Amino acid sequence: MAKLTIVANVIANADKIDLVKAELEKLIDITRAEQGCLQYDLHQDNENPAHFMFYENWESRELWQTHMSAQHLQDYMAATEGAVETFTLNEMTRIA
């Protein structure tokens, strides 16, 4: 089975950038230690500090789905409720 690449874009509300960034940073170490996580990198747009992007690689979709139901993701959602303007997620497969 092909590995799964995730591109997740988070746009914080302008007055909640620091909160969202801090909560996203909390996810990094615990997620990188999860079974199946090959890469979990957080980026912040150089021109729009409200725009964050995770670039992730997982061994399988099943292991990524386990990650998505983990307690630390639920904690993030609760902590940032009302602080995120938009969230988009793309599941992708590398072709070359």
DSSP file (Angstrom, degrees, kcal/mol; ACC not computed):
  #  RESIDUE AA STRUCTURE BP1 BP2  ACC     N-H-->O    O-->H-N    N-H-->O    O-->H-N    TCO  KAPPA ALPHA  PHI   PSI    X-CA   Y-CA   Z-CA
    1    1 A M              0   0    0      0, 0.0     2,-0.1     0, 0.0     0, 0.0   0.000 360.0 360.0 360.0 141.7    0.0    0.0    0.0
    2    2 A A        -     0   0    0      1,-0.1    59,-0.2    58,-0.0     2,-0.0  -0.375 360.0-107.1 -70.9 146.8    1.2    3.5   -0.8
    3    3 A K        -     0   0    0     57,-0.1     2,-0.5    91,-0.1    91,-0.4  -0.317  34.7-121.3 -66.4 158.9    2.2    5.8    1.9
    4    4 A L  E     -A   58   0A   0     54,-2.1    54,-2.9    89,-0.1     2,-0.5  -0.902  18.9-160.7-110.3 131.2   -0.1    8.7    2.7
    5    5 A T  E     -AB  57  92A   0     87,-3.0    87,-3.5    -2,-0.5     2,-0.4  -0.929   8.2-162.9-108.1 134.7    0.8   12.4    2.5
    6    6 A I  E     -AB  56  91A   0     50,-2.2    50,-2.8    -2,-0.5     2,-0.5  -0.961   9.8-170.8-117.5 132.8   -1.3   14.9    4.3
    7    7 A V  E     -AB  55  90A   0     83,-2.1    83,-2.4    -2,-0.4     2,-0.5  -0.972  13.4-176.4-119.7 113.1   -1.3   18.6    3.7
    8    8 A A  E     -AB  54  89A   0     46,-2.3    46,-2.6    -2,-0.5     2,-0.5  -0.947   7.5-162.9-116.1 123.2   -3.3   20.4    6.3
    9    9 A N  E     -AB  53  88A   0     79,-3.0    79,-2.4    -2,-0.5     2,-0.5  -0.910   5.5-173.6-108.8 128.7   -3.9   24.2    6.1
   10   10 A V  E     -AB  52  87A   0     42,-2.9    42,-3.2    -2,-0.5     2,-0.6  -0.985   6.6-166.2-122.4 124.4   -5.0   26.1    9.2
   11   11 A I  E     -AB  51  86A   0     75,-2.9    74,-2.6    -2,-0.5    75,-1.4  -0.946  16.0-152.3-111.4 113.9   -6.0   29.8    9.0
   12   12 A A  E     - B   0  84A   0     38,-2.9    72,-0.3    -2,-0.6     5,-0.1  -0.475  26.6 -98.7 -80.6 152.2   -6.2   31.3   12.4
   13   13 A N    >   -     0   0    0     70,-3.1     3,-2.5    -2,-0.1     4,-0.3  -0.473  41.0-112.5 -62.9 144.5   -8.4   34.3   13.3
   14   14 A A  G >  S+     0   0    0      1,-0.3     3,-0.6     2,-0.2    -1,-0.1   0.800 117.1  47.1 -55.1 -33.5   -6.2   37.4   13.2
   15   15 A D  G 3  S+     0   0    0      1,-0.2    -1,-0.3     2,-0.1     4,-0.1   0.390 112.2  51.2 -89.9   4.6   -6.5   37.9   17.0
   16   16 A K  G <>  +     0   0    0     -3,-2.5     4,-2.6    67,-0.2     5,-0.2   0.182  69.4 113.5-125.1  15.5   -5.8   34.3   17.8
   17   17 A I  H <> S+     0   0    0     -3,-0.6     4,-2.7    -4,-0.3     5,-0.2   0.923  80.3  47.0 -57.3 -48.8   -2.5   33.6   15.9
   18   18 A D  H  > S+     0   0    0      1,-0.2     4,-2.3     2,-0.2    -1,-0.2   0.895 113.1  49.3 -63.6 -40.2   -0.4   33.1   19.0
   19   19 A L  H  > S+     0   0    0      2,-0.2     4,-2.3     1,-0.2    -1,-0.2   0.950 113.3  45.5 -62.5 -50.0   -2.9   30.8   20.6
   20   20 A V  H  X S+     0   0    0     -4,-2.6     4,-2.6     1,-0.2     5,-0.2   0.918 112.9  51.0 -62.3 -43.8   -3.3   28.6   17.5
   21   21 A K  H  X S+     0   0    0     -4,-2.7     4,-2.5    -5,-0.2    -1,-0.2   0.930 110.6  48.6 -59.6 -46.0    0.5   28.5   16.9
   22   22 A A  H  X S+     0   0    0     -4,-2.3     4,-1.3    -5,-0.2    -1,-0.2   0.896 113.0  47.5 -62.0 -40.7    1.1   27.4   20.5
   23   23 A E  H  X S+     0   0    0     -4,-2.3     4,-0.6     2,-0.2    -1,-0.2   0.880 111.6  50.1 -70.4 -37.5   -1.5   24.7   20.3
   24   24 A L  H >X S+     0   0    0     -4,-2.6     3,-1.2     1,-0.2     4,-0.5   0.904 107.0  55.0 -64.8 -40.7   -0.2   23.4   17.0
   25   25 A E  H >X S+     0   0    0     -4,-2.5     3,-0.9     1,-0.3     4,-0.5   0.827  98.7  62.7 -62.3 -31.4    3.3   23.3   18.4
   26   26 A K  H 3X S+     0   0    0     -4,-1.3     4,-0.6     1,-0.2    -1,-0.3   0.761  98.6  57.6 -63.5 -24.3    2.1   21.1   21.2
   27   27 A L  H <X S+     0   0    0     -3,-1.2     4,-2.1    -4,-0.6     5,-0.3   0.716  88.8  78.0 -77.8 -21.3    1.1   18.4   18.7
   28   28 A I  H <X S+     0   0    0     -3,-0.9     4,-2.7    -4,-0.5     5,-0.2   0.948  94.6  36.8 -63.4 -61.3    4.5   18.0   17.1
   29   29 A D  H  X S+     0   0    0     -4,-0.5     4,-1.1     1,-0.2    -1,-0.2   0.906 119.4  47.8 -62.4 -43.2    6.5   15.8   19.5
   30   30 A I  H  < S+     0   0    0     -4,-0.6     4,-0.3     1,-0.2    -1,-0.2   0.889 114.8  46.4 -66.9 -37.4    3.6   13.6   20.5
   31   31 A T  H >< S+     0   0    0     -4,-2.1     3,-1.8     1,-0.2    -2,-0.2   0.912 106.9  56.5 -71.3 -41.3    2.6   13.0   16.9
   32   32 A R  H 3< S+     0   0    0     -4,-2.7    -1,-0.2     1,-0.3    -2,-0.2   0.768 106.1  53.4 -60.8 -23.5    6.1   12.3   15.7
   33   33 A A  T 3< S+     0   0    0     -4,-1.1    -1,-0.3    -5,-0.2    -2,-0.2   0.542  87.5 108.9 -87.2  -7.5    6.3    9.5   18.3
   34   34 A E  S X  S-     0   0    0     -3,-1.8     3,-1.6    -4,-0.3     2,-0.1  -0.348  83.0 -94.8 -71.4 149.2    3.1    7.9   17.0
   35   35 A Q  T 3  S+     0   0    0      1,-0.2    -1,-0.1    -2,-0.1    32,-0.1  -0.425 110.2  18.0 -60.3 131.0    3.2    4.6   15.2
   36   36 A G  T 3  S+     0   0    0      1,-0.3    23,-2.4    -2,-0.1     2,-0.6   0.262  86.0 131.4  92.6 -11.8    3.2    5.2   11.5
   37   37 A C  E <   +C   58   0A   0     -3,-1.6    -1,-0.3    21,-0.2    21,-0.2  -0.660  20.1 165.5 -79.6 118.7    4.3    8.8   11.5
   38   38 A L  E     +     0   0A   0     19,-2.9     2,-0.3    -2,-0.6    20,-0.2   0.724  69.7   4.3 -99.9 -30.9    7.2    9.3    9.1
   39   39 A Q  E     +C   57   0A   0     18,-1.7    18,-2.2     2,-0.0    -1,-0.4  -0.967  53.4 173.2-158.0 137.9    7.2   13.1    8.9
   40   40 A Y  E     +C   56   0A   0     -2,-0.3     2,-0.5    16,-0.2    16,-0.2  -0.696  17.6 169.9-151.6  90.2    5.2   15.8   10.7
   41   41 A D  E     -C   55   0A   0     14,-2.5    14,-2.6    -2,-0.2     2,-0.4  -0.906  20.5-151.2-116.0 129.6    6.4   19.3    9.9
   42   42 A L  E     -C   54   0A   0     -2,-0.5     2,-0.3    12,-0.2    12,-0.2  -0.823  16.4-174.5 -99.2 134.8    4.7   22.6   10.8
   43   43 A H  E     -C   53   0A   0     10,-2.4    10,-2.3    -2,-0.4     2,-0.4  -0.909  13.5-153.6-126.0 153.6    5.1   25.6    8.6
   44   44 A Q  E     -C   52   0A   0     -2,-0.3     8,-0.2     8,-0.2     6,-0.1  -0.999  30.8-110.1-127.9 132.1    4.0   29.3    9.0
   45   45 A D        -     0   0    0      6,-2.6     6,-0.2     3,-0.5    -2,-0.0  -0.335  18.5-141.4 -61.8 134.1    3.5   31.5    5.9
   46   46 A N  S    S+     0   0    0      1,-0.2    -1,-0.1     3,-0.1     0, 0.0   0.769 100.1  32.4 -69.1 -26.6    6.1   34.2    5.6
   47   47 A E  S    S+     0   0    0      1,-0.2    -1,-0.2     4,-0.0    -2,-0.1   0.647 124.4  41.5-106.1 -18.6    3.6   36.8    4.5
   48   48 A N    >   -     0   0    0      3,-0.1     3,-2.4     1,-0.1    -3,-0.5  -0.818  63.0-172.1-130.0  92.2    0.5   35.8    6.3
   49   49 A P  T 3  S+     0   0    0      0, 0.0    -1,-0.1     0, 0.0   -37,-0.1   0.627  82.7  66.9 -63.7 -11.6    1.3   34.7    9.9
   50   50 A A  T 3  S+     0   0    0    -39,-0.1   -38,-2.9    -6,-0.1     2,-0.6   0.602  84.7  87.9 -80.4 -10.8   -2.2   33.5   10.4
   51   51 A H  E <   +A   11   0A   0     -3,-2.4    -6,-2.6   -40,-0.2     2,-0.3  -0.810  54.7 175.7 -98.6 117.7   -1.6   30.7    7.9
   52   52 A F  E     -AC  10  44A   0    -42,-3.2   -42,-2.9    -2,-0.6     2,-0.4  -0.887   7.7-167.1-115.9 149.1   -0.1   27.4    9.2
   53   53 A M  E     -AC   9  43A   0    -10,-2.3   -10,-2.4    -2,-0.3     2,-0.5  -0.984   9.7-155.5-141.4 128.1    0.5   24.3    7.2
   54   54 A F  E     -AC   8  42A   0    -46,-2.6   -46,-2.3    -2,-0.4     2,-0.5  -0.878   6.0-163.4 -97.1 132.1    1.3   20.7    8.3
   55   55 A Y  E     +AC   7  41A   0    -14,-2.6   -14,-2.5    -2,-0.5     2,-0.3  -0.978  22.5 176.7-113.1 117.4    3.1   18.5    5.8
   56   56 A E  E     -AC   6  40A   0    -50,-2.8   -50,-2.2    -2,-0.5     2,-0.4  -0.906  23.8-164.6-127.4 146.6    2.8   14.9    7.0
   57   57 A N  E     -AC   5  39A   0    -18,-2.2   -19,-2.9    -2,-0.3   -18,-1.7  -0.999  14.9-175.1-130.1 133.3    3.8   11.5    5.7
   58   58 A W  E     -AC   4  37A   0    -54,-2.9   -54,-2.1    -2,-0.4   -21,-0.2  -0.913  34.3-126.9-127.3 149.8    2.3    8.3    7.2
   59   59 A E  S    S-     0   0    0    -23,-2.4     2,-0.3    -2,-0.3   -22,-0.1   0.839  92.5  -6.2 -63.5 -33.6    3.0    4.6    6.6
   60   60 A S     >  -     0   0    0    -24,-0.2     4,-1.6   -57,-0.1    -1,-0.2  -0.985  64.7-113.0-157.3 162.2   -0.7    4.1    5.9
   61   61 A R  H  > S+     0   0    0     -2,-0.3     4,-2.6   -59,-0.2     5,-0.2   0.864 115.5  58.5 -65.9 -35.7   -4.1    5.8    5.9
   62   62 A E  H  > S+     0   0    0      1,-0.2     4,-1.7     2,-0.2    -1,-0.2   0.914 106.3  46.5 -61.8 -43.5   -5.2    3.5    8.8
   63   63 A L  H  > S+     0   0    0      2,-0.2     4,-1.7     1,-0.2    -1,-0.2   0.855 111.8  51.8 -69.3 -33.5   -2.4    4.7   11.0
   64   64 A W  H  X S+     0   0    0     -4,-1.6     4,-2.3     2,-0.2    -2,-0.2   0.903 107.2  53.1 -65.9 -40.6   -3.1    8.3   10.1
   65   65 A Q  H  X S+     0   0    0     -4,-2.6     4,-1.0     1,-0.2    -2,-0.2   0.866 105.3  54.2 -64.2 -34.6   -6.8    7.8   11.0
   66   66 A T  H >< S+     0   0    0     -4,-1.7     3,-0.7     1,-0.2    -1,-0.2   0.926 108.4  50.2 -61.3 -43.6   -5.7    6.4   14.4
   67   67 A H  H >< S+     0   0    0     -4,-1.7     3,-1.9     1,-0.2     6,-0.3   0.912 104.7  57.7 -57.7 -44.2   -3.8    9.7   14.8
   68   68 A M  H 3< S+     0   0    0     -4,-2.3    -1,-0.2     1,-0.3    -2,-0.2   0.722 108.4  45.9 -64.9 -20.8   -6.8   11.7   13.9
   69   69 A S  T << S+     0   0    0     -4,-1.0    -1,-0.3    -3,-0.7    -2,-0.2   0.341  88.1 122.9-101.0   6.7   -8.8   10.2   16.7
   70   70 A A  S X> S-     0   0    0     -3,-1.9     4,-1.6    -4,-0.2     3,-0.7  -0.275  72.6-117.1 -70.1 154.3   -6.1   10.6   19.3
   71   71 A Q  H 3> S+     0   0    0      1,-0.2     4,-2.6     2,-0.2     5,-0.2   0.853 111.9  59.7 -60.2 -37.4   -6.7   12.5   22.6
   72   72 A H  H 3> S+     0   0    0      1,-0.2     4,-1.7     2,-0.2    -1,-0.2   0.816 105.0  50.1 -67.0 -27.0   -4.1   15.2   21.7
   73   73 A L  H <> S+     0   0    0     -3,-0.7     4,-2.4    -6,-0.3    -1,-0.2   0.883 110.4  49.6 -73.2 -38.8   -6.0   16.1   18.6
   74   74 A Q  H  X S+     0   0    0     -4,-1.6     4,-2.1     2,-0.2    -2,-0.2   0.893 110.3  51.0 -63.8 -39.6   -9.2   16.3   20.6
   75   75 A D  H  X S+     0   0    0     -4,-2.6     4,-2.4     2,-0.2    -1,-0.2   0.899 109.4  50.7 -64.2 -40.8   -7.4   18.5   23.1
   76   76 A Y  H  X S+     0   0    0     -4,-1.7     4,-1.9     2,-0.2    -2,-0.2   0.935 109.2  51.0 -60.9 -46.8   -6.2   20.8   20.3
   77   77 A M  H  < S+     0   0    0     -4,-2.4     4,-0.4     1,-0.2    -2,-0.2   0.905 112.5  46.2 -59.5 -42.4   -9.7   21.1   18.8
   78   78 A A  H >< S+     0   0    0     -4,-2.1     3,-0.8     1,-0.2    -1,-0.2   0.913 112.6  49.8 -66.4 -42.2  -11.1   22.1   22.2
   79   79 A A  H 3< S+     0   0    0     -4,-2.4    -1,-0.2     1,-0.2    -2,-0.2   0.782 117.6  39.5 -69.1 -27.0   -8.3   24.6   22.9
   80   80 A T  T >X S+     0   0    0     -4,-1.9     3,-2.8    -5,-0.2     4,-0.7   0.266  77.9 140.9-108.2  11.3   -8.7   26.3   19.5
   81   81 A E  T <4 S+     0   0    0     -3,-0.8    -3,-0.1    -4,-0.4    -4,-0.0  -0.343  81.7   7.7 -56.5 126.1  -12.5   26.3   19.3
   82   82 A G  T 34 S+     0   0    0      2,-0.2    -1,-0.3    -2,-0.1    -2,-0.1   0.400 112.5  88.9  82.2  -2.8  -13.6   29.6   17.7
   83   83 A A  T <4 S+     0   0    0     -3,-2.8   -70,-3.1   -71,-0.1     2,-0.5   0.538  70.1  77.9-102.2 -10.0   -9.9   30.6   17.0
   84   84 A V  E  <  -B   12   0A   0     -4,-0.7   -72,-0.3   -72,-0.3    -2,-0.2  -0.894  53.9-169.5-109.0 124.8   -9.6   29.0   13.5
   85   85 A E  E    S-     0   0A   0    -74,-2.6     2,-0.3    -2,-0.5   -73,-0.2   0.941  74.1  -2.3 -74.4 -50.2  -11.1   30.7   10.5
   86   86 A T  E     -B   11   0A   0    -75,-1.4   -75,-2.9     2,-0.0     2,-0.4  -0.989  55.4-167.9-144.0 153.1  -10.6   27.8    8.1
   87   87 A F  E     +B   10   0A   0     -2,-0.3     2,-0.4   -77,-0.2   -77,-0.2  -0.978  10.6 177.4-139.9 125.1   -9.2   24.4    8.0
   88   88 A T  E     -B    9   0A   0    -79,-2.4   -79,-3.0    -2,-0.4     2,-0.4  -0.980   6.3-168.1-128.4 145.1   -8.6   22.3    4.9
   89   89 A L  E     -B    8   0A   0     -2,-0.4     2,-0.5   -81,-0.2   -81,-0.2  -0.997   2.7-165.7-135.1 131.8   -7.0   18.9    4.6
   90   90 A N  E     -B    7   0A   0    -83,-2.4   -83,-2.1    -2,-0.4     2,-0.6  -0.977   9.5-153.1-120.0 127.1   -5.8   17.1    1.5
   91   91 A E  E     +B    6   0A   0     -2,-0.5     2,-0.3   -85,-0.2   -85,-0.2  -0.873  30.0 178.5 -93.1 124.9   -5.0   13.3    1.5
   92   92 A M  E     -B    5   0A   0    -87,-3.5   -87,-3.0    -2,-0.6     2,-0.4  -0.904  27.3-146.5-132.9 156.0   -2.4   12.8   -1.2
   93   93 A T        -     0   0    0     -2,-0.3     2,-0.2   -89,-0.2   -89,-0.1  -0.987  27.7-121.5-121.3 129.7   -0.4   10.0   -2.8
   94   94 A R        +     0   0    0     -2,-0.4   -91,-0.1   -91,-0.4    -2,-0.0  -0.507  29.6 177.2 -69.5 132.3    3.1   10.6   -4.1
   95   95 A I              0   0    0     -2,-0.2    -1,-0.1     0, 0.0     0, 0.0   0.574 360.0 360.0-113.2 -14.5    3.4    9.7   -7.8
   96   96 A A              0   0    0      0, 0.0    -2,-0.1     0, 0.0     0, 0.0   0.317 360.0 360.0-154.8 360.0    6.9   10.7   -8.6
